[in-house]
Amino acid sequence: MEHNWDFSAVFANKALLLMGLQNTVILGAICLVLGLFFGMFVGMARYSRNPVFYWPSTAFVEVFRNTPVLVQIVWFFFAFPIISPFDINAFTAATLGLTLNTTAFSSEIYRAGIQSIDKGQWEAAKALGMGYGEQMRRIILPQAVKRMIPAFMNRAVELMKMTSLASVIAYGELMHQAKTISTIEFNPIEMYTAVALLFFALIYPAAIAVQHFEKRLAARG
């Protein structure tokens, strides 16, 4: 079956698509920053031997790592307002779902990075009279973060792709804008092709940067 490609509707609605792309970047950036920030504390709690910190953080990580992000977003949008006194709009629901999922995955990156540091570093810091928090802040994390950066960059790439899931709750990101336009213009092939190209243009440079950074780290040993 032949198809006559016509991208005129794509160009005619480029303002809406660019607005969706902007919303995609905003959502992804906010969720990445919040996820990495909170993930640091959850990761340290997962590494702790204190059960008060270890078990709640472990439960959090297992729940959000082992349930689909789509389910989490939909739950926050439809279910959370029913059991809480708060009204949740589409942006807030998407932010909660993606941020908490990113927090769970990034916490494991932090935990693995901390575990990769030789025990001698801990012992040396302890011998200098440093407490646990000071050991983390001054000795362990500065070394561990360098090893975590490629994993964090890969996570950022994955997160940017997952923002498209927010379209199911009608948040005006790129995928939702394209779906709305294609319904009006009856051109799903061209519209979703344009979306794929926009995502590729957004994500591919980041993926190349990840590969380049990993090669530089490998060269430095």
Backbone as numpy.savetxt, mean C-alpha at the origin, in Angstrom:
# Nx Ny Nz CAx CAy CAz Cx Cy Cz
-13.95 -11.43 -34.95 -14.79 -10.23 -34.95 -13.92 -8.98 -34.95
-14.12 -8.12 -35.92 -13.32 -6.91 -36.04 -13.90 -5.81 -35.17
-13.00 -4.98 -34.68 -13.43 -3.85 -33.88 -12.78 -2.58 -34.41
-13.58 -1.57 -34.64 -13.07 -0.29 -35.12 -12.68 0.57 -33.91
-11.39 0.67 -33.68 -10.91 1.41 -32.51 -11.19 2.90 -32.68
-11.75 3.48 -31.64 -12.07 4.91 -31.67 -11.82 5.50 -30.28
-10.73 6.23 -30.15 -10.35 6.81 -28.86 -10.84 8.26 -28.70
-11.74 8.69 -29.57 -12.21 10.08 -29.49 -12.91 10.36 -28.16
-13.68 9.39 -27.65 -14.38 9.58 -26.38 -13.39 9.65 -25.22
-12.26 8.94 -25.35 -11.23 8.99 -24.32 -10.65 10.39 -24.23
-10.31 10.96 -25.39 -9.74 12.31 -25.40 -10.78 13.36 -25.01
-12.03 13.10 -25.36 -13.08 14.05 -25.01 -13.32 14.10 -23.50
-13.02 13.00 -22.83 -13.23 12.92 -21.38 -11.91 12.87 -20.61
-10.87 13.40 -21.21 -9.56 13.31 -20.58 -9.50 14.03 -19.23
-10.30 15.09 -19.07 -10.30 15.82 -17.79 -10.79 14.92 -16.66
-11.83 14.13 -16.93 -12.35 13.21 -15.91 -11.36 12.10 -15.61
-10.69 11.61 -16.65 -9.70 10.55 -16.44 -8.51 11.07 -15.65
-8.07 12.27 -15.96 -6.94 12.85 -15.23 -7.32 13.13 -13.77
-8.58 13.51 -13.54 -9.05 13.69 -12.17 -9.03 12.35 -11.43
-9.45 11.29 -12.12 -9.40 9.96 -11.53 -7.98 9.52 -11.24
-7.06 9.84 -12.15 -5.65 9.52 -11.94 -5.10 10.27 -10.73
-5.48 11.54 -10.61 -5.06 12.33 -9.45 -5.58 11.71 -8.15
-6.85 11.29 -8.14 -7.41 10.66 -6.95 -6.73 9.34 -6.64
-6.33 8.62 -7.68 -5.60 7.37 -7.49 -4.27 7.62 -6.79
-3.54 8.62 -7.27 -2.24 8.94 -6.68 -2.39 9.42 -5.24
-3.39 10.26 -4.99 -3.62 10.76 -3.63 -3.94 9.61 -2.68
-4.85 8.74 -3.09 -5.23 7.61 -2.25 -4.03 6.70 -1.99
-3.28 6.39 -3.04 -2.13 5.51 -2.89 -1.06 6.11 -1.99
-0.79 7.41 -2.17 0.25 8.07 -1.37 -0.12 8.12 0.11
-1.37 8.48 0.40 -1.82 8.54 1.80 -1.74 7.17 2.46
-2.23 6.16 1.77 -2.23 4.81 2.34 -0.82 4.27 2.53
0.09 4.63 1.62 1.47 4.17 1.74 2.15 4.81 2.95
2.01 6.12 3.10 2.64 6.81 4.22 2.09 6.30 5.56
0.76 6.21 5.65 0.16 5.74 6.90 0.51 4.28 7.17
0.49 3.45 6.12 0.79 2.03 6.28 2.21 1.79 6.74
3.17 2.53 6.18 4.56 2.37 6.59 4.79 2.90 8.00
4.10 3.99 8.34 4.26 4.57 9.68 3.73 3.62 10.75
2.49 3.18 10.61 1.91 2.29 11.61 2.53 0.90 11.55
2.96 0.49 10.35 3.60 -0.81 10.22 4.87 -0.93 11.04
5.59 0.19 11.21 6.81 0.17 12.01 6.51 -0.23 13.45
5.45 0.33 14.02 5.11 0.01 15.41 4.57 -1.41 15.54
3.76 -1.83 14.56 3.24 -3.20 14.60 4.38 -4.20 14.41
5.33 -3.88 13.53 6.47 -4.76 13.31 7.32 -4.90 14.56
7.57 -3.80 15.27 8.33 -3.87 16.51 7.58 -4.65 17.58
6.25 -4.50 17.60 5.45 -5.27 18.55 5.50 -6.76 18.23
5.51 -7.09 16.94 5.62 -8.50 16.52 6.98 -9.08 16.91
7.99 -8.25 16.94 9.33 -8.73 17.30 9.49 -8.83 18.80
8.66 -8.10 19.55 8.77 -8.09 21.00 8.44 -9.45 21.61
9.10 -9.77 22.71 8.80 -10.99 23.43 7.71 -10.79 24.48
7.29 -9.56 24.66 6.23 -9.25 25.61 4.89 -9.66 25.02
4.16 -10.60 25.63 2.89 -11.06 25.06 1.84 -9.98 24.95
1.94 -8.94 25.77 0.99 -7.83 25.71 1.07 -7.13 24.35
2.25 -7.07 23.78 2.44 -6.46 22.46 2.39 -7.50 21.34
2.95 -8.67 21.61 3.10 -9.67 20.55 1.75 -10.22 20.07
0.89 -10.65 20.97 -0.33 -11.33 20.55 -1.33 -10.42 19.85
-1.61 -9.21 20.36 -2.52 -8.33 19.60 -1.99 -7.95 18.22
-0.69 -7.68 18.13 -0.12 -7.33 16.83 -0.15 -8.52 15.87
0.08 -9.71 16.40 0.03 -10.90 15.56 -1.39 -11.15 15.05
-2.38 -10.97 15.92 -3.78 -11.14 15.51 -4.14 -10.14 14.41
-3.70 -8.90 14.58 -3.96 -7.86 13.58 -3.37 -8.24 12.23
-2.10 -8.65 12.25 -1.40 -8.98 11.00 -2.07 -10.16 10.31
-2.42 -11.19 11.05 -3.01 -12.38 10.43 -4.37 -12.09 9.83
-5.16 -11.25 10.50 -6.49 -10.92 9.97 -6.37 -10.15 8.66
-5.53 -9.12 8.63 -5.47 -8.27 7.45 -4.58 -8.83 6.34
-3.71 -9.77 6.67 -2.92 -10.43 5.61 -3.71 -11.54 4.94
-4.63 -12.14 5.65 -5.29 -13.34 5.16 -6.75 -13.13 4.78
-7.15 -11.89 4.61 -8.46 -11.58 4.04 -8.25 -10.66 2.84
-9.07 -10.79 1.81 -8.87 -9.97 0.60 -9.05 -8.48 0.87
-8.25 -7.67 0.20 -8.36 -6.21 0.36 -9.74 -5.74 -0.08
-10.28 -6.35 -1.12 -11.61 -5.95 -1.60 -12.65 -6.14 -0.51
-12.58 -7.26 0.20 -13.52 -7.53 1.29 -13.36 -6.49 2.40
-12.11 -6.13 2.70 -11.85 -5.15 3.75 -12.44 -3.78 3.38
-12.25 -3.36 2.14 -12.79 -2.08 1.70 -14.31 -2.08 1.76
-14.93 -3.13 1.25 -16.39 -3.23 1.24 -16.93 -3.29 2.67
-16.22 -4.00 3.56 -16.67 -4.11 4.95 -16.67 -2.74 5.62
-15.60 -1.98 5.43 -15.55 -0.66 6.05 -16.61 0.28 5.49
-16.98 0.11 4.23 -17.96 1.00 3.62 -19.39 0.65 4.00
-19.71 -0.65 4.02 -21.09 -1.06 4.26 -21.36 -1.53 5.69
-20.41 -2.26 6.29 -20.67 -2.85 7.61 -20.27 -1.96 8.77
-19.11 -1.30 8.66 -18.59 -0.51 9.78 -19.57 0.59 10.23
-20.22 1.32 9.32 -21.17 2.34 9.78 -22.35 1.77 10.56
-22.69 0.50 10.33 -23.82 -0.11 11.03 -23.50 -0.38 12.49
-22.24 -0.77 12.76 -21.87 -1.14 14.13 -21.15 -0.01 14.86
-21.05 1.16 14.23 -20.37 2.29 14.85 -21.20 3.56 14.64
-20.95 4.59 15.42 -21.72 5.84 15.26 -21.18 6.75 14.17
-20.22 6.26 13.39 -19.57 7.10 12.40 -20.10 6.82 11.01
-20.25 7.88 10.23 -20.57 7.74 8.80 -19.26 7.65 8.03
-19.19 6.69 7.14 -17.97 6.44 6.38 -18.23 6.72 4.90
-17.49 7.65 4.32 -17.63 7.88 2.89 -16.69 6.94 2.13
-16.77 6.99 0.81 -16.00 6.05 -0.02 -14.50 6.23 0.17
-14.05 7.48 0.23 -12.62 7.73 0.38 -12.11 7.20 1.72
-12.85 7.43 2.79 -12.43 6.96 4.12 -12.40 5.44 4.16
-13.42 4.79 3.59 -13.46 3.33 3.59 -12.29 2.74 2.81
-12.00 3.32 1.65 -10.88 2.85 0.84 -9.56 3.08 1.57
-9.43 4.23 2.21 -8.21 4.54 2.95 -8.01 3.57 4.10
-9.06 3.28 4.85 -8.96 2.34 5.97 -8.55 0.95 5.48
-9.25 0.46 4.46 -8.94 -0.88 3.97 -7.52 -1.01 3.45
-7.10 -0.08 2.60 -5.77 -0.15 2.01 -4.67 0.15 3.03
-4.93 1.08 3.94 -3.92 1.42 4.94 -3.68 0.27 5.91
-4.76 -0.33 6.41 -4.60 -1.42 7.37 -3.97 -2.65 6.71
-4.32 -2.90 5.46 -3.68 -4.01 4.74 -2.20 -3.74 4.54
-1.86 -2.50 4.16 -0.45 -2.13 3.98 0.29 -2.17 5.31
-0.37 -1.76 6.38 0.25 -1.83 7.71 0.62 -3.26 8.06
-0.29 -4.19 7.79 -0.03 -5.60 8.11 1.16 -6.14 7.31
1.21 -5.86 6.02 2.30 -6.37 5.20 3.62 -5.67 5.49
3.56 -4.35 5.67 4.80 -3.63 5.95 5.36 -3.99 7.33
4.48 -4.33 8.27 4.97 -4.74 9.60 5.84 -5.99 9.50
5.49 -6.88 8.59 6.29 -8.08 8.40 7.63 -7.75 7.75
7.64 -6.73 6.90 8.91 -6.27 6.32 9.80 -5.71 7.41
9.20 -4.89 8.29 9.97 -4.34 9.42 10.50 -5.47 10.31
9.62 -6.43 10.62 10.02 -7.52 11.51 11.18 -8.33 10.91
11.07 -8.64 9.62 12.12 -9.40 8.96 13.42 -8.59 8.90
13.29 -7.28 8.66 14.48 -6.44 8.63 15.17 -6.37 9.97
14.39 -6.27 11.04 14.96 -6.23 12.39 15.65 -7.55 12.72
15.00 -8.64 12.34 15.57 -9.96 12.62 16.87 -10.20 11.85
17.04 -9.50 10.73 18.24 -9.73 9.91 19.50 -9.11 10.52
19.32 -8.23 11.50 20.47 -7.59 12.13 21.14 -8.57 13.09
22.44 -8.65 12.99 23.20 -9.60 13.81 22.98 -9.33 15.31
22.90 -10.40 16.08 22.67 -10.27 17.52 23.79 -9.50 18.22
24.96 -9.52 17.62 26.07 -8.78 18.21 25.79 -7.29 18.30
24.98 -6.76 17.35 24.62 -5.36 17.38 23.76 -5.05 18.61
22.83 -5.97 18.90 21.99 -5.81 20.09 22.85 -5.85 21.37
23.75 -6.81 21.40 24.58 -6.99 22.59 25.50 -5.79 22.81
26.05 -5.25 21.71 26.92 -4.08 21.83 26.15 -2.87 22.34
24.93 -2.69 21.81 24.10 -1.57 22.25 23.71 -1.72 23.71
23.40 -2.96 24.09 23.04 -3.20 25.49 24.22 -2.96 26.41
25.42 -3.32 25.94 26.62 -3.12 26.75 26.91 -1.64 26.97
26.43 -0.81 26.03 26.61 0.64 26.17 25.55 1.27 27.07
24.68 0.43 27.60 23.66 0.92 28.53 22.39 1.43 27.88
22.18 1.10 26.62 20.98 1.55 25.92 19.79 0.67 26.28
18.62 1.30 26.42 17.38 0.56 26.59 16.88 0.05 25.25
15.76 -0.71 25.28 15.23 -1.31 24.07 14.88 -0.25 23.02
14.18 0.80 23.46 13.78 1.85 22.52 14.96 2.56 21.91
15.97 2.83 22.71 17.16 3.52 22.21 17.96 2.62 21.27
18.02 1.33 21.59 18.69 0.37 20.70 18.02 0.39 19.32
16.69 0.35 19.33 15.95 0.37 18.07 16.23 1.64 17.29
16.12 2.78 17.98 16.19 4.07 17.31 17.58 4.39 16.79
18.61 4.05 17.55 19.96 4.50 17.22 20.82 3.44 16.52
20.53 2.18 16.75 21.41 1.11 16.23 20.70 0.22 15.21
19.57 -0.35 15.60 18.95 -1.41 14.80 18.22 -0.87 13.58
17.27 0.04 13.79 16.45 0.52 12.66 17.26 1.21 11.56
18.25 2.06 11.89 19.02 2.68 10.81 19.69 1.66 9.88
20.12 0.53 10.43 20.73 -0.51 9.60 19.66 -1.33 8.87
18.57 -1.64 9.58 17.54 -2.51 9.01 16.78 -1.83 7.87
16.53 -0.54 8.02 15.72 0.17 7.01 16.36 0.11 5.64
17.69 0.16 5.57 18.38 0.08 4.28 18.06 -1.24 3.58
17.92 -2.30 4.35 17.61 -3.60 3.77 16.13 -3.72 3.40
15.30 -2.89 4.00 13.86 -2.97 3.77 13.42 -2.16 2.56
14.22 -1.20 2.13 13.77 -0.25 1.11 13.27 -0.92 -0.17
13.98 -1.91 -0.73 13.43 -2.56 -1.94 12.07 -3.18 -1.72
11.87 -3.81 -0.56 10.57 -4.41 -0.26 9.50 -3.35 -0.11
9.84 -2.22 0.50 8.88 -1.13 0.63 8.51 -0.56 -0.74
9.49 -0.45 -1.62 9.22 0.08 -2.95 8.32 -0.86 -3.74
8.55 -2.16 -3.60 7.67 -3.13 -4.25 6.25 -3.04 -3.69
6.17 -2.83 -2.38 4.85 -2.70 -1.76 4.13 -1.46 -2.29
4.87 -0.39 -2.51 4.27 0.83 -3.06 3.69 0.58 -4.44
4.40 -0.19 -5.25 3.90 -0.54 -6.59 2.61 -1.34 -6.49
2.59 -2.34 -5.61 1.40 -3.16 -5.43 0.23 -2.34 -4.91
0.52 -1.44 -3.98 -0.54 -0.61 -3.42 -1.18 0.28 -4.48
-0.36 0.86 -5.34 -0.90 1.73 -6.37 -1.85 0.96 -7.30
-1.54 -0.29 -7.56 -2.44 -1.11 -8.38 -3.72 -1.45 -7.62
-3.61 -1.66 -6.31 -4.78 -2.03 -5.52 -5.77 -0.89 -5.34
-5.35 0.35 -5.61 -6.29 1.47 -5.49 -7.49 1.30 -6.42
-7.31 0.54 -7.49 -8.43 0.34 -8.43 -9.60 -0.39 -7.78
-9.33 -1.10 -6.68 -10.41 -1.81 -5.98 -11.40 -0.84 -5.34
-10.98 0.40 -5.13 -11.89 1.40 -4.54 -13.04 1.73 -5.47
-12.93 1.33 -6.73 -14.01 1.62 -7.68 -15.31 0.90 -7.31
-15.22 -0.20 -6.56 -16.43 -0.97 -6.22 -17.33 -0.21 -5.24
-16.77 0.78 -4.53 -17.59 1.57 -3.62 -17.75 3.00 -4.15
-17.52 3.14 -5.45 -17.78 4.40 -6.17 -16.89 5.56 -5.73
-15.67 5.24 -5.28 -14.72 6.33 -5.08 -14.18 6.74 -6.44
-14.05 8.04 -6.68 -13.74 8.54 -8.01 -12.30 8.42 -8.43
-11.72 7.23 -8.29 -10.36 7.03 -8.79 -10.42 6.68 -10.28
-9.29 6.33 -10.84 -9.19 6.17 -12.29 -10.13 5.10 -12.83
-10.18 3.96 -12.19 -11.01 2.86 -12.68 -12.49 3.21 -12.64
-12.91 3.87 -11.57 -14.32 4.25 -11.46 -14.70 5.27 -12.51
-13.82 6.24 -12.75 -14.10 7.23 -13.78 -14.23 6.58 -15.16
-13.34 5.65 -15.42 -13.37 4.96 -16.72 -14.65 4.14 -16.86
-15.06 3.47 -15.79 -16.28 2.67 -15.83 -17.50 3.54 -16.09
-17.54 4.69 -15.46 -18.66 5.62 -15.64 -18.71 6.14 -17.08
-17.55 6.54 -17.59 -17.50 7.08 -18.96 -17.86 6.01 -19.98
-17.33 4.79 -19.79 -17.60 3.72 -20.76 -19.07 3.34 -20.79
-19.76 3.49 -19.66 -21.19 3.21 -19.61 -21.97 4.22 -20.44
-21.52 5.46 -20.41 -22.18 6.53 -21.16 -21.82 6.47 -22.64
-20.55 6.24 -22.94 -20.05 6.31 -24.31 -20.10 4.97 -25.05
-20.34 3.90 -24.31 -20.39 2.54 -24.90 -19.08 2.17 -25.59
-17.97 2.47 -24.92 -16.65 2.15 -25.50 -15.73 1.50 -24.45
-16.12 0.38 -23.86 -15.31 -0.23 -22.80 -13.91 -0.64 -23.26
-13.77 -1.08 -24.51 -12.47 -1.54 -24.98 -11.46 -0.39 -24.98
-11.83 0.71 -25.58 -10.93 1.86 -25.64 -10.68 2.46 -24.26
-11.75 2.56 -23.47 -11.63 3.22 -22.17 -10.73 2.42 -21.23
-10.93 1.11 -21.16 -10.12 0.30 -20.25 -8.70 0.11 -20.79
-8.54 0.19 -22.10 -7.19 0.19 -22.66 -6.45 1.45 -22.23
-7.15 2.58 -22.27 -6.55 3.84 -21.82 -6.19 3.79 -20.35
-7.06 3.18 -19.53 -6.77 3.03 -18.10 -5.53 2.18 -17.88
-5.44 1.08 -18.61 -4.27 0.21 -18.49 -2.99 0.96 -18.84
-3.05 1.76 -19.90 -1.87 2.53 -20.31 -1.50 3.59 -19.27
-2.50 4.22 -18.67 -2.23 5.23 -17.65 -1.61 4.59 -16.41
-2.13 3.44 -16.00 -1.55 2.73 -14.86 -0.11 2.31 -15.17
0.10 1.85 -16.39 1.45 1.43 -16.79 2.41 2.62 -16.74
1.97 3.76 -17.26 2.81 4.96 -17.26 3.10 5.43 -15.84
2.17 5.17 -14.92 2.35 5.58 -13.53 3.26 4.63 -12.77
3.10 3.33 -13.02 3.76 2.32 -12.18 5.09 1.85 -12.75
5.22 1.78 -14.08 6.44 1.23 -14.67 7.71 1.97 -14.24
7.73 3.31 -14.22 8.94 3.98 -13.74 9.30 3.60 -12.31
8.29 3.41 -11.46 8.56 2.99 -10.09 9.14 1.58 -10.05
8.62 0.70 -10.90 9.15 -0.67 -10.96 10.61 -0.68 -11.43
10.91 0.15 -12.41 12.30 0.26 -12.88 13.20 0.80 -11.78
12.70 1.78 -11.03 13.47 2.34 -9.92 13.76 1.28 -8.86
12.80 0.41 -8.60 13.00 -0.69 -7.64 14.13 -1.60 -8.12
14.07 -2.00 -9.39 15.10 -2.88 -9.93 16.48 -2.22 -9.88
16.54 -0.95 -10.22 17.81 -0.21 -10.21 18.36 -0.13 -8.79
17.50 0.15 -7.82 17.94 0.25 -6.44 18.43 -1.09 -5.91
17.73 -2.17 -6.26 18.16 -3.51 -5.82 19.53 -3.86 -6.39
19.77 -3.49 -7.64 21.08 -3.75 -8.25 22.18 -2.96 -7.55
21.87 -1.73 -7.18 22.86 -0.91 -6.48 23.18 -1.51 -5.10
22.15 -1.97 -4.41 22.38 -2.60 -3.11 23.20 -3.87 -3.25
22.90 -4.66 -4.29 23.63 -5.90 -4.51 25.10 -5.60 -4.84
25.33 -4.53 -5.60 26.71 -4.17 -5.97 27.50 -3.73 -4.74
26.80 -3.09 -3.80 27.48 -2.64 -2.58 27.65 -3.77 -1.57
26.97 -4.88 -1.81 27.07 -6.01 -0.88 26.20 -5.86 0.33
